[in-house]
Amino acid sequence: MMGLFAELQQAWITVDNRLYLWDYTTQGSFQGYEAQPNNITAVRLLSPKPGEFFASLPWKHWRIGLPGLTFVN
């Protein structure tokens, strides 16, 4: 699977149990997570629960979570 998180300016791709993110605006290196023992079957953005983040945090702070996985940028 692959796709774009346009709101985050990130492209993503999964290969079996690995997830890779790439900032397409800087065309820098990939961020990868390869420790997930099970195949990744879905990737999506979710709105945070009310009160989970402080209102003063800028949009560039984000979280991507899967069972057993959390990326924070």
C-alpha positions, 0 to 999 in steps of 0.5 A: 500500500502507499499514499499521501498525507497531504496535510503533513506533506508526507508520502507513505508506503508499507511493505509487509510489516514495514512502514516508511514515511518521506517528506516530499517537500524536502526530498530528504531521507525516509523514516522507517519502522520495521519492528512491527511483527505483523503485516500492516493492513491500514494506514490513516490519519486520525484527529486527536482526542480533545485534550490530548494535545496542548492548543499551543502546539503547531500543526507540524507536531503529529502522531501516527499510531498503530497497535504497538507503534507510535511516531511523533514528529 
